[in-house]
């Protein structure tokens, strides 16, 4: 949409929609009684908030030269990482207060949305663009967006079902996989032949850097969300930590990621190079996750924090340099497209990664618990609520809670080890992909100086209320 609308106007609209949908969601949240309702209302919330980060990155791309973007994108990424670190701690603390206190996790979003709307209104001046909004609205590829959403949703549904609710060779799993793949193929055919302004113009994939960034960002989303979700769960189930302590131990990753992301952006600005940051980041991330796989119930706190610091450093080095890289790989007219594509493919990787990780966890746990003589229904009850074993004494007359608890800890430790192996392997593969498909491209563009001068003139004219032709000598004076 930013290709046919002003980015600042879209940001304002996105923020307002996010506020409105959050209000509706929080109002409805009082009547939610099932997981289906929770998922549905979370989807409504996502309609408003889904594009905020992408539009913010596009605004930076519009007003900042390519070489200097790393610095500002790093600042954006730092605040996102900070929120990802603080949020779980607050959420864990709130959810542990009482059986109903988790609702405040959602209610806290209301004042945050209000603050966000106020900031956009007062601190984001808009520059009007020419053209009729109806014509621009008609140019948006809504059918393509529907195909992308439908394909990813059906595919993720199949991954969620596989090995858990249904067997891998069941009709439910095979049909959802087949339909999801067919819809994705239809999406790319539609982008190729069916729309005037495609969401993803296929010519961007002629760039080697775009292909490399697409693969690595898919893995980035996969690894990042899986570790954010499962590392605190690992601490709770294997070490017996509380939700608050488990979330707090996630801070070494997110805090170091915050500084690493900002520092990587500064390095790109200072040196004009991004490739080295990306390679160092993926190498550190792979090693960090590999070290996480060595943790067991007897590992000390020092190892937990040390491995988290290395992992956080690696994550931070891969984020902003990759954004600069993919923008450097295309013409200026495709900048908004590749920015949104980069974020889409990262979110897709996160969604699919979380579904696959859940399937791997369930299958590994089921395999580890089967020797205890438990049937499928009994194992399902344990997996559904592993922290409430006192109510599971009736599962087997020949076992007590201690035996089941010890077996469950070993099973979970094995399952988490498998996840860390897979994610470390993916990070290593991303390193190889970046090494081969993400060569360095100069960040200097011939029109940067002219565009910077035009922006300065517009801002000067806006402040003084004069037309640009009243300042015939400004360019020369500014350069001297």
C-alpha positions in Angstrom: 0.0 0.0 0.0 2.9 2.4 0.6 3.6 2.2 -3.1 0.2 3.9 -3.9 -0.3 5.9 -0.6 1.9 8.3 1.3 3.8 6.3 4.0 3.1 8.8 6.7 -0.6 8.7 6.0 -0.6 4.9 6.0 1.3 4.9 9.4 -1.4 7.2 10.8 -4.1 5.0 9.5 -2.4 1.8 10.7 -2.0 3.3 14.2 -5.7 4.4 14.3 -6.9 1.1 13.1 -4.7 -0.7 15.7 -6.2 1.5 18.4 -9.7 0.9 17.3 -9.3 -2.8 16.8 -7.5 -3.1 20.1 -10.4 -1.3 21.8 -12.9 -3.7 20.2 -10.7 -6.7 21.1 -10.2 -5.7 24.7 -14.0 -5.1 25.1 -14.7 -8.5 23.6 -12.0 -10.1 25.7 -14.3 -10.1 28.7 -16.5 -12.7 27.0 -13.8 -15.0 25.6 -14.3 -18.5 26.9 -12.6 -20.7 24.3 -9.2 -20.8 22.5 -11.0 -20.3 19.2 -12.4 -17.0 20.3 -9.0 -15.9 21.6 -7.4 -16.8 18.2 -10.2 -14.9 16.3 -9.9 -11.7 18.3 -6.1 -11.9 18.2 -6.5 -12.0 14.4 -8.7 -8.9 14.5 -6.0 -7.1 16.6 -3.4 -8.1 14.0 -5.3 -6.3 11.2 -4.4 -3.0 12.9 -0.9 -3.7 14.2 0.4 -6.0 11.5 1.9 -3.3 9.3 3.2 -0.8 11.8 6.8 -2.0 11.9 7.0 -2.3 8.1 5.6 1.2 7.5 8.0 2.6 10.1 10.9 1.0 8.2 9.6 2.4 4.9 9.4 5.9 6.4 13.1 5.7 7.4 13.9 4.4 3.9 12.1 7.4 2.4 13.9 10.1 4.4 17.3 8.7 5.1 20.1 7.8 2.6 20.9 4.1 2.2 24.3 4.2 3.9 22.8 6.0 7.0 19.8 3.8 7.3 21.5 1.2 9.4 21.9 3.6 12.3 18.2 4.6 12.3 16.9 1.1 11.6 19.1 -0.1 14.4 17.4 2.3 16.8 14.0 0.9 15.7 15.2 -2.6 16.1 16.6 -1.8 19.5 13.2 -0.7 20.8 11.5 -3.7 19.3 14.0 -6.0 21.0 13.6 -4.1 24.3 9.8 -4.6 24.1 10.3 -8.3 23.3 12.4 -8.6 26.5 10.4 -6.5 28.9 7.0 -7.8 27.7 7.5 -11.5 28.7 8.7 -10.4 32.1 5.7 -8.2 32.8 3.4 -10.9 31.3 4.9 -13.6 33.5 4.6 -11.5 36.6 1.0 -10.6 35.9 -0.1 -14.2 35.0 1.4 -15.5 38.3 -0.6 -13.2 40.5 -3.9 -15.1 40.3 -5.9 -17.4 38.1 -7.5 -14.5 36.4 -4.7 -11.9 36.4 -3.5 -12.9 32.9 -6.3 -10.7 31.4 -4.3 -7.7 32.4 -1.7 -8.7 29.8 -4.2 -7.7 27.2 -5.6 -4.7 29.0 -2.2 -3.1 29.2 -2.3 -2.7 25.4 -5.0 -0.1 25.7 -2.9 2.8 27.2 0.1 1.8 25.0 -2.1 2.2 21.9 -3.3 5.6 23.1 0.3 6.8 23.6 1.2 5.5 20.1 -1.7 7.4 18.5 -0.7 10.6 20.3 2.9 10.3 19.1 1.9 9.8 15.5 -0.4 12.8 15.5 2.1 15.2 17.0 5.5 13.9 15.9 4.9 12.6 12.4 4.2 15.5 10.0 2.6 14.4 6.7 3.5 15.5 3.2 0.4 15.2 1.0 0.8 13.4 -2.2 -1.1 14.0 -5.4 -3.8 11.8 -6.8 -7.3 10.5 -6.0 -7.4 8.1 -3.0 -10.1 6.0 -4.7 -7.8 5.3 -7.6 -5.0 4.5 -5.2 -7.2 2.2 -3.2 -8.3 0.3 -6.3 -4.6 -0.2 -7.1 -4.0 -2.3 -3.9 -3.8 -6.0 -4.7 -6.3 -7.3 -2.2 -6.8 -10.6 -4.0 -3.1 -11.3 -3.8 -3.1 -10.5 -0.1 -6.0 -12.9 0.3 -4.1 -15.7 -1.5 -0.9 -15.1 0.6 -3.0 -15.2 3.9 -5.0 -18.2 2.8 -1.9 -20.2 1.7 0.1 -19.5 4.8 -2.9 -20.2 7.1 -3.7 -23.5 5.6 -0.1 -24.6 5.5 0.4 -23.7 9.1 -2.8 -25.6 10.0 -1.5 -28.7 8.4 1.8 -28.4 10.3 0.0 -27.9 13.6 -2.2 -31.0 13.0 0.7 -33.2 11.8 1.9 -35.7 14.4 -0.4 -34.3 17.0 -4.1 -34.3 16.5 -3.7 -36.3 13.3 -1.0 -38.6 11.8 1.3 -37.3 9.1 -0.3 -39.6 6.5 -3.9 -38.7 7.5 -6.3 -37.1 5.0 -6.5 -33.9 7.1 -2.7 -33.3 7.0 -2.3 -34.3 3.3 -5.2 -32.2 2.1 -4.1 -29.0 4.1 -0.5 -29.4 2.8 -1.7 -29.9 -0.8 -4.2 -27.0 -0.7 -1.6 -24.7 1.0 1.0 -25.4 -1.6 -1.5 -24.9 -4.5 -2.7 -21.6 -3.1 0.9 -20.4 -2.8 1.6 -21.4 -6.4 -1.6 -19.5 -7.4 -0.3 -16.5 -5.4 2.9 -16.3 -7.4 1.1 -16.9 -10.7 -1.3 -14.0 -9.8 1.7 -11.8 -9.0 3.2 -12.7 -12.3 0.2 -12.3 -14.7 -2.9 -11.3 -12.8 -2.4 -7.9 -11.2 -1.3 -4.4 -12.3 0.5 -3.5 -9.1 1.7 -6.8 -7.5 2.4 -7.1 -3.9 5.6 -9.0 -4.8 6.8 -8.2 -8.3 8.8 -11.2 -9.4 11.6 -9.2 -11.0 13.0 -8.4 -7.6 14.2 -12.1 -7.4 16.6 -11.4 -10.2 18.8 -9.9 -7.5 21.0 -12.4 -5.7 20.9 -10.4 -2.5 17.1 -10.5 -2.4 17.1 -14.2 -2.7 19.8 -14.6 0.0 18.0 -12.2 2.3 14.7 -14.0 1.7 16.1 -17.3 2.8 18.0 -16.0 5.8 15.1 -13.8 7.0 12.8 -16.9 6.8 15.3 -18.7 9.1 15.7 -15.5 11.2 11.9 -15.4 12.0 11.8 -19.2 12.6 14.7 -19.2 15.1 13.8 -16.0 16.8 10.2 -16.8 17.6 10.9 -20.4 18.5 13.6 -19.4 21.0 11.5 -16.5 22.5 8.7 -19.0 23.1 10.5 -22.2 24.0 13.5 -21.0 26.1 11.3 -19.7 29.0 9.3 -22.9 28.7 12.5 -24.9 28.8 13.5 -23.1 32.0 10.1 -23.7 33.6 9.7 -27.4 32.7 13.3 -28.6 33.1 14.6 -26.4 35.9 11.2 -25.8 37.6 11.6 -22.0 37.5 8.6 -19.7 37.9 7.1 -17.9 34.9 8.6 -14.6 36.1 12.1 -16.1 36.6 12.0 -17.9 33.3 11.0 -14.7 31.5 13.7 -12.8 33.3 16.3 -15.2 32.1 15.2 -14.3 28.5 16.5 -10.7 29.2 20.2 -11.6 28.4 19.1 -12.4 24.9 16.9 -9.4 24.3 19.0 -6.8 26.1 22.2 -7.9 24.3 20.2 -8.1 21.1 19.1 -4.5 21.6 22.7 -3.2 21.9 24.0 -5.5 19.2 21.2 -4.3 16.8 22.0 -0.7 17.4 25.7 -1.2 17.2 25.4 -3.1 13.9 23.5 -0.2 12.4 26.2 2.2 13.5 28.9 0.0 12.0 27.0 -0.1 8.6 26.8 3.7 8.7 30.5 4.2 9.6 32.0 1.6 7.2 29.4 1.5 4.5 29.4 -2.3 4.7 26.9 -4.8 5.9 28.2 -8.2 4.8 30.6 -8.8 7.7 27.9 -8.0 10.3 25.6 -10.6 8.8 28.2 -13.3 8.6 29.4 -12.7 12.2 25.8 -12.6 13.4 24.8 -15.9 11.9 28.0 -17.6 13.1 27.5 -16.4 16.7 23.8 -17.4 16.6 24.6 -20.9 15.4 27.2 -21.4 18.1 24.9 -19.9 20.8 22.1 -22.3 19.9 24.5 -25.2 19.7 25.7 -24.4 23.2 22.0 -24.2 24.4 21.7 -27.9 23.3 24.3 -28.9 25.9 22.2 -27.6 28.8 20.5 -30.1 31.1 18.8 -30.1 34.5 22.2 -29.9 36.2 23.6 -27.0 34.2 24.3 -23.8 36.2 23.0 -20.3 35.9 26.3 -19.0 34.5 26.0 -21.3 31.4 22.4 -20.3 30.9 23.2 -16.5 30.9 26.5 -16.9 29.0 24.9 -18.9 26.1 22.0 -16.4 26.0 24.4 -13.4 25.7 26.2 -15.0 22.7 22.8 -15.9 21.1 21.5 -12.3 21.6 24.6 -10.8 20.1 24.2 -13.0 17.0 20.5 -12.1 16.6 21.2 -8.4 16.8 23.9 -8.6 14.1 21.6 -10.2 11.5 18.6 -7.9 11.7 19.3 -4.3 10.5 22.3 -5.2 8.2 20.0 -7.6 6.3 17.4 -4.8 5.8 20.1 -2.5 4.4 21.3 -5.3 2.2 18.0 -6.2 0.6 17.3 -2.5 0.0 20.7 -2.1 -1.6 19.9 -5.0 -4.0 17.0 -3.2 -5.8 16.2 0.0 -7.5 14.7 2.8 -5.4 11.2 2.2 -6.8 11.2 -1.3 -5.4 12.4 -0.3 -1.9 8.9 -0.5 -0.2 8.2 -3.8 -1.9 11.4 -5.5 -0.7 11.0 -4.1 2.8 7.5 -5.5 3.1 8.5 -8.8 1.5 11.4 -9.1 3.9 9.1 -8.6 6.9 6.5 -10.9 5.4 8.9 -13.8 4.8 10.3 -13.3 8.3 6.8 -13.5 9.8 6.0 -16.5 7.7 9.2 -18.2 9.0 8.2 -17.4 12.5 4.7 -18.8 12.1 5.8 -22.0 10.3 8.7 -22.4 12.7 6.5 -22.3 15.8 4.1 -24.8 14.3 6.9 -27.2 13.3 8.6 -26.8 16.8 5.3 -27.7 18.5 5.0 -30.7 16.3 8.6 -31.8 17.0 8.1 -31.3 20.8 4.9 -33.3 20.8 6.3 -36.2 18.7 9.6 -36.3 20.7 7.7 -36.2 24.1 5.3 -38.9 22.9 8.2 -41.1 21.9 10.0 -40.6 25.2 6.8 -41.2 27.3 5.6 -44.3 25.4 8.0 -46.7 27.3 6.2 -45.8 30.5 3.3 -47.9 29.4 0.9 -45.0 28.9 -1.6 -44.9 26.0 -2.2 -42.0 23.7 -4.9 -40.4 25.7 -2.9 -40.5 28.9 0.1 -39.0 27.2 -2.1 -36.3 25.7 -3.3 -35.3 29.2 0.3 -35.0 30.4 1.3 -32.9 27.4 -1.7 -30.7 27.9 -0.8 -29.8 31.5 2.7 -31.0 32.5 2.8 -28.8 35.6 -0.3 -30.4 37.2 0.9 -33.9 37.8 -0.8 -34.2 41.2 -4.1 -34.5 39.3 -2.6 -37.2 37.1 -2.0 -39.9 39.8 -5.0 -41.8 38.4 -3.2 -42.2 35.1 -1.4 -45.3 36.2 -1.8 -47.3 39.3 1.8 -48.5 39.1 3.5 -45.1 39.1 3.6 -42.2 41.4 4.0 -38.5 40.7 7.8 -38.5 41.3 8.4 -41.2 38.6 6.2 -39.4 36.1 7.8 -36.0 36.9 11.4 -37.4 36.5 10.4 -39.1 33.2 8.7 -35.9 32.0 11.8 -33.8 32.8 14.0 -36.1 30.8 11.6 -36.2 28.0 11.3 -32.4 27.9 15.1 -32.0 28.1 15.5 -34.4 25.1 12.8 -32.5 23.2 14.3 -29.1 23.8 17.7 -30.5 22.9 16.3 -31.6 19.5 14.9 -28.1 18.9 18.2 -26.4 19.7 20.0 -28.8 17.3 17.5 -28.0 14.5 17.7 -24.2 15.1 21.5 -24.3 15.3 21.6 -26.2 12.0 19.3 -23.6 10.4 21.5 -20.8 11.6 24.6 -22.5 10.2 22.7 -22.9 6.9 21.8 -19.2 6.9 25.5 -18.4 7.4 26.3 -20.5 4.3 23.5 -18.8 2.4 24.6 -15.3 3.3 28.2 -16.2 2.4 27.1 -17.3 -1.1 24.1 -15.2 -2.0 24.7 -11.9 -0.2 27.7 -10.1 -1.7 28.4 -6.6 -0.7 26.8 -3.8 -2.8 27.8 -0.2 -2.6 25.5 1.9 -0.4 26.3 5.1 -2.2 23.7 6.2 -4.8 24.1 9.0 -7.2 20.8 10.7 -6.4 21.2 10.7 -2.6 22.7 14.2 -2.5 19.9 15.7 -4.7 17.2 14.0 -2.7 18.7 15.2 0.5 18.8 18.8 -0.7 15.2 18.6 -2.0 14.0 17.4 1.4 15.9 20.2 3.2 14.4 22.7 0.8 10.9 21.4 1.4 11.4 21.5 5.2 12.8 25.1 5.0 9.9 26.3 2.8 7.4 24.6 5.0 8.7 26.4 8.1 8.9 29.8 6.4 5.8 29.5 4.3 7.5 30.5 1.0 7.7 28.8 -2.4 10.9 27.1 -3.3 11.7 29.6 -6.0 12.3 32.3 -3.4 15.5 30.5 -2.4 17.6 30.4 -5.6 21.0 30.3 -3.8 20.2 27.9 -1.0 21.9 24.9 -2.7 25.2 26.7 -3.1 25.1 28.1 0.4 24.3 24.8 2.0 27.2 23.0 0.3 29.8 25.6 1.3 
